[in-house]
């Protein structure tokens, strides 16, 4: 049985959207997968009663506190020991659940990853990733997209390995092409960090490294399956894709390619490099986004993503 913990109080429209998303997810999850809702039991029961839902569809783990989206993430995580995020991470650490997903405070979720779960052995820093739609109909994984605003060359090299494993395990790409985001294709382009990371990747037998990639190829496809950068630049790229989708939607532009930028269909961003599967959803998550966030968590457990990354790190 796979046990997925879901933060019932996480997100701008919790707990309603979370509970509706959980109910929807059951139509897609394996029959042996069970959802554990973490949050205020009274509020969860109240929402279920309002929508005529059977709360017996999931196990409720009561948490009396909530970390709001506007609260300081570090202080809140440290001070609110009975928050839904804190309780969820502790349940994950104890082995009571196999994965934890939340559309709540990103900062508090990342705090739980590095403080409660810890980083995998051999890895300098964990990172967060996102899939970017490409014009050729495929997706490209980009990492880091926000956790490490500054990165050392070896961190970027390790992100390439992690990203390659994710592409194989979760995206079904047998031999992922890994590129380094840079201001030019030549190996001597960019900062000293980028140049050294290029040399490390180029000489590695653990990567199918294809060189530097410029930002003007970000959506065209055909160059790489995994794109490596630091969290500062990666977050800028991610926000750019989100704003592009919002802008074209407001302009009334309707195209199948643009619809693939809708965050609802991706559900959440996996945190890669920590000791258990964690997925962070968008604060404004709809029930559809919550459903897909849960499915991402289930797939991570089923495919043993954490174990595969750990094996790779120990082999370095």
C-alpha positions as CSV (number, residue, x, y, z in Angstrom):
1,X,0.0,0.0,0.0
2,X,1.2,3.5,-0.9
3,X,0.3,6.2,1.7
4,X,0.2,9.7,0.4
5,X,0.0,12.5,2.9
6,X,-1.7,15.7,1.7
7,X,-1.8,19.0,3.5
8,X,-5.5,19.8,3.8
9,X,-4.8,23.3,5.0
10,X,-2.3,24.3,2.3
11,X,-3.2,26.8,-0.5
12,X,-5.4,29.8,-1.0
13,X,-8.6,27.8,-1.2
14,X,-8.0,25.2,1.4
15,X,-9.5,23.0,2.6
16,X,-12.3,23.0,0.0
17,X,-10.1,22.6,-3.1
18,X,-7.8,20.1,-1.4
19,X,-10.6,17.8,-0.4
20,X,-12.3,18.0,-3.8
21,X,-9.0,17.3,-5.4
22,X,-8.4,14.3,-3.2
23,X,-11.8,12.8,-4.0
24,X,-11.1,13.4,-7.7
25,X,-7.7,11.7,-7.4
26,X,-9.2,8.5,-6.2
27,X,-10.5,7.8,-9.7
28,X,-6.9,7.8,-11.0
29,X,-4.9,6.3,-8.1
30,X,-4.0,2.6,-7.7
31,X,-6.6,0.8,-5.6
32,X,-4.0,0.1,-2.9
33,X,-3.1,3.8,-2.5
34,X,-4.5,5.6,0.5
35,X,-4.7,9.3,1.2
36,X,-3.9,10.8,4.6
37,X,-5.3,14.3,5.0
38,X,-3.3,16.4,7.4
39,X,-5.1,19.3,9.0
40,X,-7.9,20.6,11.2
41,X,-10.3,17.6,11.6
42,X,-13.3,19.8,12.4
43,X,-12.9,21.9,9.2
44,X,-12.2,18.8,7.1
45,X,-15.4,17.2,8.4
46,X,-17.3,20.4,7.8
47,X,-16.3,20.6,4.2
48,X,-17.1,16.9,3.6
49,X,-20.5,17.4,5.1
50,X,-21.1,20.5,2.9
51,X,-20.3,18.6,-0.3
52,X,-21.9,15.4,0.8
53,X,-18.6,13.5,0.8
54,X,-17.7,10.5,2.9
55,X,-14.7,11.4,5.0
56,X,-14.0,7.7,5.3
57,X,-12.4,8.0,1.9
58,X,-9.2,9.1,3.6
59,X,-7.5,9.0,7.0
60,X,-7.4,12.3,8.8
61,X,-4.3,13.3,10.8
62,X,-5.4,16.2,13.0
63,X,-3.2,19.3,13.1
64,X,-4.4,22.2,15.1
65,X,-2.3,24.9,13.4
66,X,-1.9,26.3,9.9
67,X,1.0,28.2,8.4
68,X,-0.5,31.0,6.3
69,X,0.8,32.0,2.9
70,X,1.8,35.5,4.2
71,X,3.7,34.3,7.3
72,X,7.4,34.1,7.7
73,X,8.1,30.5,6.6
74,X,11.2,29.8,8.8
75,X,9.7,31.3,12.0
76,X,6.3,29.7,11.4
77,X,7.8,26.3,10.8
78,X,9.9,26.5,14.0
79,X,7.2,28.0,16.2
80,X,4.1,26.1,14.9
81,X,5.0,22.6,15.8
82,X,1.4,21.4,15.3
83,X,0.9,23.0,11.9
84,X,-0.3,20.8,9.1
85,X,3.1,21.1,7.3
86,X,5.1,20.3,10.4
87,X,2.9,17.3,11.3
88,X,3.0,16.1,7.7
89,X,6.8,16.2,7.6
90,X,7.1,14.4,11.0
91,X,4.7,11.7,9.8
92,X,6.9,11.3,6.7
93,X,10.0,11.1,8.8
94,X,8.5,8.5,11.1
95,X,7.5,6.4,8.1
96,X,3.7,6.8,8.7
97,X,3.3,8.1,5.2
98,X,5.4,7.4,2.0
99,X,5.1,10.9,0.4
100,X,3.9,14.4,1.4
101,X,2.3,17.0,-0.9
102,X,1.1,20.5,-0.1
103,X,0.0,23.6,-1.9
104,X,0.8,25.7,1.2
105,X,3.7,27.9,2.0
106,X,6.6,27.1,-0.3
107,X,9.1,28.4,2.1
108,X,7.8,26.4,5.0
109,X,7.7,23.3,2.8
110,X,11.4,23.8,1.8
111,X,12.2,24.4,5.5
112,X,10.6,21.0,6.3
113,X,12.7,19.3,3.6
114,X,16.1,20.6,4.8
115,X,15.4,20.6,8.5
116,X,13.2,17.6,9.1
117,X,14.0,15.2,6.2
118,X,17.7,16.2,5.5
119,X,19.6,15.9,2.2
120,X,20.6,12.6,0.7
121,X,24.1,11.4,1.4
122,X,26.7,12.6,-1.1
123,X,24.5,15.4,-2.4
124,X,25.6,19.0,-1.7
125,X,22.1,20.6,-1.9
126,X,18.6,19.5,-2.9
127,X,16.8,21.4,-5.6
128,X,13.3,21.8,-7.1
129,X,12.4,21.2,-10.7
130,X,9.7,21.9,-13.2
131,X,8.7,20.6,-16.6
132,X,8.5,23.1,-19.5
133,X,6.3,22.3,-22.5
134,X,8.2,22.3,-25.8
135,X,6.9,23.1,-29.3
136,X,7.7,19.5,-30.4
137,X,5.0,18.2,-28.1
138,X,7.4,16.9,-25.4
139,X,8.5,18.4,-22.1
140,X,11.9,19.5,-20.8
141,X,12.9,19.3,-17.1
142,X,14.6,22.5,-15.8
143,X,16.4,22.5,-12.4
144,X,17.0,24.3,-10.1
145,X,14.0,26.6,-10.2
146,X,14.2,28.4,-6.9
147,X,15.8,26.6,-4.0
148,X,19.5,27.6,-4.5
149,X,19.9,31.1,-5.8
150,X,23.7,30.6,-6.0
151,X,25.3,27.3,-7.0
152,X,28.8,25.9,-7.0
153,X,30.0,24.0,-10.1
154,X,29.6,20.6,-8.4
155,X,26.1,21.5,-7.4
156,X,25.2,22.1,-11.1
157,X,26.9,18.9,-12.0
158,X,24.9,17.0,-9.4
159,X,21.7,18.7,-10.6
160,X,22.4,17.3,-14.0
161,X,22.6,13.7,-12.6
162,X,19.4,14.2,-10.5
163,X,17.6,15.6,-13.5
164,X,18.8,12.8,-15.7
165,X,17.5,10.2,-13.2
166,X,14.1,12.0,-13.0
167,X,13.8,12.1,-16.8
168,X,14.4,8.4,-17.0
169,X,12.2,7.5,-14.0
170,X,9.3,9.8,-14.3
171,X,9.3,11.0,-17.9
172,X,10.2,7.7,-19.6
173,X,13.3,9.1,-21.5
174,X,15.8,6.3,-21.9
175,X,18.9,8.4,-22.5
176,X,18.1,12.0,-21.5
177,X,20.2,14.8,-23.1
178,X,21.5,17.2,-20.4
179,X,22.3,20.8,-21.3
180,X,23.6,23.8,-19.2
181,X,21.7,27.1,-19.6
182,X,24.2,29.7,-20.6
183,X,24.6,33.0,-22.6
184,X,26.2,31.2,-25.5
185,X,26.8,27.8,-26.9
186,X,30.6,27.9,-26.7
187,X,32.2,26.0,-23.7
188,X,34.1,29.1,-22.5
189,X,30.9,31.3,-22.3
190,X,29.3,32.4,-19.0
191,X,30.6,32.8,-15.5
192,X,33.5,30.9,-14.0
193,X,31.0,28.6,-12.2
194,X,29.3,27.8,-15.5
195,X,32.6,27.1,-17.2
196,X,33.7,24.8,-14.5
197,X,30.4,23.0,-14.4
198,X,30.6,22.5,-18.2
199,X,34.0,20.9,-17.8
200,X,32.7,18.5,-15.1
201,X,29.7,17.5,-17.1
202,X,31.6,17.1,-20.3
203,X,34.0,14.7,-18.7
204,X,31.4,12.7,-16.9
205,X,30.3,9.2,-18.0
206,X,27.1,9.6,-15.9
207,X,25.5,12.2,-18.2
208,X,24.6,12.4,-21.8
209,X,25.8,16.0,-21.9
210,X,25.1,18.0,-25.0
211,X,26.7,21.3,-24.1
212,X,25.4,24.8,-23.5
213,X,21.9,26.0,-24.4
214,X,20.8,29.6,-24.8
215,X,17.4,30.9,-23.5
216,X,16.1,31.5,-27.1
217,X,15.8,27.7,-27.4
218,X,13.9,27.4,-24.1
219,X,10.6,26.4,-25.8
220,X,11.6,25.2,-29.2
221,X,12.7,21.7,-28.2
222,X,15.1,19.3,-30.0
223,X,18.2,20.3,-28.0
224,X,17.9,18.8,-24.5
225,X,15.6,16.9,-22.2
226,X,17.1,18.3,-19.0
227,X,18.3,21.9,-18.5
228,X,20.5,22.7,-15.6
229,X,20.9,26.2,-14.0
230,X,21.0,27.8,-10.6
231,X,17.8,28.6,-8.7
232,X,17.9,32.3,-9.4
233,X,17.9,32.0,-13.2
234,X,15.7,28.9,-13.1
235,X,13.0,30.7,-11.1
236,X,13.1,33.6,-13.5
237,X,12.5,31.2,-16.4
238,X,9.7,29.5,-14.5
239,X,8.0,32.8,-13.7
240,X,8.4,33.8,-17.3
241,X,6.5,30.7,-18.5
242,X,3.7,31.3,-16.0
243,X,3.4,35.0,-17.0
244,X,3.4,34.1,-20.7
245,X,0.5,31.7,-20.2
246,X,-1.5,34.3,-18.1
247,X,-0.9,37.1,-20.7
248,X,-2.0,35.0,-23.7
249,X,-5.0,33.8,-21.7
250,X,-6.1,37.4,-21.0
251,X,-5.6,38.2,-24.7
252,X,-8.0,35.4,-25.6
253,X,-5.3,33.5,-27.5
254,X,-6.4,29.8,-27.7
255,X,-3.8,27.3,-28.9
256,X,-3.0,23.7,-27.8
257,X,0.6,24.6,-27.2
258,X,-0.2,27.4,-24.9
259,X,-2.7,25.4,-22.9
260,X,0.1,23.1,-21.9
261,X,1.6,25.9,-19.8
262,X,-1.3,25.7,-17.4
263,X,0.1,24.7,-14.0
264,X,-3.0,22.7,-13.2
265,X,-1.9,19.9,-15.5
266,X,1.4,19.5,-13.7
267,X,0.1,19.7,-10.2
268,X,3.3,20.3,-8.3
269,X,7.0,20.7,-8.2
270,X,9.0,17.8,-6.8
271,X,11.8,18.5,-4.4
272,X,14.7,16.4,-5.5
273,X,17.5,15.2,-3.3
274,X,15.8,14.8,0.1
275,X,15.3,11.5,1.9
276,X,11.5,11.1,1.0
277,X,9.2,12.2,-1.8
278,X,7.9,15.7,-1.4
279,X,5.7,17.7,-3.9
280,X,5.0,21.4,-3.7
281,X,1.9,22.7,-5.4
282,X,0.8,26.1,-6.5
283,X,-0.8,28.3,-3.9
284,X,-3.8,28.9,-6.1
285,X,-4.3,25.2,-6.8
286,X,-7.6,24.1,-8.1
287,X,-9.0,20.6,-7.4
288,X,-7.5,19.6,-10.8
289,X,-4.1,20.8,-9.7
290,X,-4.4,19.1,-6.3
291,X,-5.3,15.8,-8.1
292,X,-2.3,16.0,-10.3
293,X,0.0,16.9,-7.4
294,X,-1.2,13.7,-5.6
295,X,-0.6,11.7,-8.8
296,X,3.0,13.0,-9.0
297,X,3.6,12.0,-5.4
298,X,2.2,8.5,-6.0
299,X,4.4,8.1,-9.1
300,X,7.5,9.1,-7.2
301,X,6.9,6.4,-4.7
302,X,6.0,3.7,-7.2
303,X,9.1,4.4,-9.3
304,X,11.4,4.6,-6.3
305,X,12.7,8.0,-7.3
306,X,14.4,8.8,-4.0
307,X,16.2,5.5,-3.9
308,X,17.5,5.9,-7.5
309,X,18.8,9.4,-6.7
310,X,20.5,8.1,-3.5
311,X,22.2,5.2,-5.4
312,X,23.5,7.7,-8.0
313,X,24.9,10.0,-5.3
314,X,26.6,7.2,-3.4
315,X,28.2,6.1,-6.7
316,X,30.0,9.4,-7.1
